Amino acid sequence: MTAKRKRGWIYTSNIYGYLFSKALLALILLFAAQAFFYLANTRIFHVADFKEWIGVVWGNIIFGIATIGCILLPYFVANLLPFKFRWNKLYHRLTEILLFYVPVLFIIISDICDASYYQYTYRRLTGEIFQYLGISGNMGSLWPHFLVDYWHSTLFGFLLIFLTFWFGNKIRLIGRNKYRNHRINDLVGLVVGVAVVIFLLRGGFGKNIDWHDTTKYCQAKNSALVTNSGYNIVRTFRGGTLNEVNYMNDAQASQLFNPVYSPVDFADTIPWTPAWAPNAGYFYNATPDSIKRQYYNVVIIVLESFSQEYMGCYNHGAMQSFTPFLDSLAEHSLVYQGRANGKKSIEGIPAIFSSLPTLMPFPITMSDYANDSLHSLPGILRDNGYHTAFFHGSYNGVMSFDKLCSRMGFSEYYGQNEYMADRRSRESDYDGVWGIFDEHFLQFMARRLNDFPQPFFAGVFTISSHHPYTMQPEREGQFPEGPHPLCQVVAYSDNALRLFFEAAKQTDWYEHTVFLVTADHSGQGLSREYNDYNGWYRIPMIIHLPHSATDSSANNPPHHVYSRLMQQTDIMPTLLDYLGIRANTVCFGTSVFRNPDNGWQIAYGNSYYQLETPEGVAVLSQDKEEGNGNIQLLKAIVQQYNHRLINNQIH
């Protein structure tokens, strides 16, 4: 490389040496962002030994090279074209700004943002983020909170941005000799440059890498350390598309797991637990002329970011409980080992109400299968005479929940707009970011339920236990502070639930209602146990039956939790069985009555699938199998899931 040193920096007329220097700078900056990502999440990642560390570092080099090749491809093309205009000063400035600095800042900023965002999702950012921002209209009010709450990310991000421009400005391309013939040099440079770009895009001399290849270099649970957010976003920008997989023939897959839910003779074939009676899902309402069968009402309460870790009925004193009301409710309820099927709200709602997990990088509602036909729990109950409604205290349209609820069969949707139209509403009931404080909104829901014809089916999704963890002003200082700001608002939401149940107990519908309390996903794990495969997804799963004699303290120790895993996708078949609703549909879960002992949970991580069973955890990626769980069952579920979504067979 023909270059001279001036004050220690590079000034060169060799455009190929110049491109190499710029690419190397971008790679170093990316490595710095990756190092920060790890340091910000050390409590989540647990690298086993030095050998695995070598794999993580080598994987970062491979994916880093591929990222630079991918993100700077237009920049390389613009500067490798063997024409004189590439030496034009205006052309050079435009390519530097638009094709170098903008892409490099994109990969740096996305990595820095993900250093904080990963703590919530346990997945690297993908191309869905642009759609997500489009349906999260309150992001403008959230950014100031993010910048302040995650000040370390903010400061390091600004530092890297400064270093990008500072170092970039110290590598300069100067004009070359106008009187020499550069034609041969340009042609050779073009050929060599193209070869180098191909090398970069492939991630080296070996097989062309794919973003699913991260598990080659380390354990699947640490695969997020290998890839980077910029690469993931670019490679998944086209959307959420599945491919058919054939781990086994269809008959074998169906034998291992059949997703088709069919009604059975409840009295004879379901192994009912002592707490449940055959045909308990309905009662007989006497009238002057006849005796009428009446289904029980159903209320599903979905709590934002609730983990078992924060609840005394689950952690048994390992940590302070922030849910005294739910702990007391659990003593008179059926409590299962709850598991989420994802780490995002937009994944939890379809899993709970449609028995449909998200086993792909994109949520179902943002994937190529967003318009597949659904046969969901609300629609089935509506067709069986239920009045159906969904309540969510955030602004109408957030995450497109209103549209999703309509597709699932909810007849009515109550959001922030409907709340503010209520005569008891006040402007101060709005938390300033997400919507209506839980205490106010749950009381609003209780009043609306009083007006519903019975039987009714209602779902509610709370909001207050979401970042930035805003506390209702008149409740300031009333709840214990824990090791994380989330703990205090969890206690607040628990108290809001207490007040809701107190109001519900005064109604004529309370005794004829099934209450199921769960969460959209778990909150941030605060201990080692909750920062591993199964710990990431532990949520409450409490079924409360006011009309039943169920009392876990009568036959079991206080806060007894059944060992049976109950995932979000189990809710729909379980309730259909309990209510005695005869429906044919597709469920990617199982009823706790048909399978009382051997529940399981499935989820999608960073380019891998995982299945938790009583035997252990099985992990499946494109090129690797890990764990001691039921890998064949996992393969059967994934095979049928892909096939049914691709062919619109999930109804």
SULBEL-V409435 format. One line per field, one symbol per residue. ss: DSSP state (H for helix, E for strand, C for the rest). phi: phi as a letter, one per 30 degrees, with the letter a starting at -180 (. if undefined). burial: I if it has 24 or more other ideal C-beta (glycine too) atoms within 12 Angstrom, else O. A space follows every 10 residues. Layout:
# SULBEL-V409435
ss=???
phi=???
burial=???
This chain:
# SULBEL-V409435
ss=CCEEEECCEE EECCHHHHHH HHHHHHHHHH HHHHHHHHHH CCCCCCCCCH HHHHHHHHHH HHHHHHHHHH HCHHHHHHHH CCCHHHHCHH HHHHHHHHHH HHHHHHHHHH HHHHHHHHHH HCCCCCCHHH HHHHCCCCHH HHHHHHHHHC HHHHHHHHHH HHHHHHHHHC EEECCCCCCC CCHHHHHHHH HHHHHHHHHH HHCCCCCCCC HHHHHHCCCH HHHHHCCCHH HHHHHCCCCC CCCCCCCCCH HHHHHHCCCE ECCCCHHHHC CCCCCCCCCC CEEEEECCCC EEEEECEEEE EEECCCCHHH CHHHHCCCCC CCCHHHHHHH CCEEEEEEEC CCCCHHHHHH HHHHCCCCCC CCCHHHCCCC CCCCCCHHHH HHHCCCEEEE EECECCCHHH HHHHHHHHCC CEEECHHHHH CCCCCCHHHE CCCCEECHHH HHHHHHHHHH HCCCCEEEEE ECCCCCCCCC CCHHHCCCCC CCCCHHHHHH HHHHHHHHHH HHHHCCCCCH HHEEEEEEEC CCCCCCCHHH CCCCHHHEEC CEEEECCCCC CHHHHCCCCC CEEEEEECCH HHHHHHHHHC CCCCEECCCC CCCCCCCCCC EEEECCCEEE EEECCEEEEE ECCCEEECCC HHHHHHHHHH HHHHHHCCCC C
phi=.dabcbhicc bbcddddddd dddddddddd ddddddeddd bddccbddad dddedddddd dddddddddd dcedddddcc edbdddcddd edddddddcc dddddddddd ddddecdddc chbdebdded ddddccdcdd ddeedddddc dddddddddd dddedddddd cbccdcddcc dcdddddddd dddddddded ddikdddedb ddddddcade dcdddddbdd dddddcddkc bccdbbdadd ddddddacdd cbdbdedccc dddedbceid dbbccdbeca ccdbdddbbc cccdhccddd cddcdhidbe dcbedddddd dbbcbcddbd cabbedcddd ddcbhbdcca dceedccdcd cddcbceedd dedcjddcab bbddddjdhh ddddddddjd dbbcbddddd dddcdbdddd dibcldeeed dddddedddd cddcdbbbcb bdbddcechd ceedceicbd ccdbeddddd dddddddedd ddddddcdce dcbccbcbbd addddcbedc bbedddcdbd bbccbedcde adddcbdeid bddddbdedd dddddddddi dcbcacbcab ddddbdccda bbaccdibcb bcbedkccbb bdbabbiccd dddedddddd ddddddchbc c
burial=OOOOOOOOOI OIOIIIIIII IIIIIIIIII IIIIIIIIOI IOOIIIIOOO OIOOIIOIII IIIIIIIIII IIIOIIOIII OIOOOIIOOO OIOOIIOOII IIIIIIIIII IIIIIIIIII IIIIIIIIIO IIOOIIOIOO OIOOIIOOOI OOIIOIIOOI IOOIOOIIOO IIIOOIOOOO OIOOOIOOII OOIOOIIOOI IOIOOOOOII IIIIIIIIII IIIIIIIIII IIIIIIIOOI OIOOIOIOOO OOIOOIIIIO IOOOOIOOOI OIIOIIOOOI IIIOOOOOOO OOOIIIIIII IIIIIIIIII IIIIIOOOII IIIIIIIIII IIIIIIIIII IIIIIIIIII IIIIIIIIII IIIIIIIIII OIOIIIIIII IIOIOIIIII IIIIIIOIII IIOIIOIIII IIIIIIOIII OOOOIOOOII IOIIIIIIII IIIIIIIIIO OIOIIIIIII IIIIIIIIII IIOOIOOOIO OIOIIIIIII IIIIIIIIII IOOIOOIOII OIIIIIIIII IIIIIIOOOI IIIIIIIIII IIIIIIIIOI OIOOOOOOII IIOIIIIIII IIIIIIIIII IOIOIIIIII IIIIIIOOII IIIIIIIIII IIIOOOIIII IIOIIIIOII IOIIIIIIII IIIIIOOOOI I
